[in-house]
Amino acid sequence: MDSRRLSDLDLAAIEERLKVASPGPWHSDADQVFAGSEVLADICCGEIEQAMADALFIAHSRDDMVRLLVEVRHLREELVRLQRK
């Protein structure tokens, strides 16, 4: 099995990390990532354009992970349903 595939335990671990992370929504402003008005991260590496792109990626990661987990669960349920036919 490909080691990059996610087991049910992997998915549960990701969900647990989401539960204990700062609540969303997160957003970025220039090279900083915020949860509400609280700064979560200052990205200070490389050129400012790269730092801003990294901050935007991080700011969206929380919501992206939630949506991806929902999609993975849905697709697994759909696969089981189709395999029963």
Secondary structure, 3 states (H helix, E strand, C coil): CCCCCCCHHHHHHHHHHHHHCCCCCEEEECCEEEECCEEEEECCCCCHHHHHHHHHHHHHHHHHHHHHHHHHHHHHHHHHHHHHC
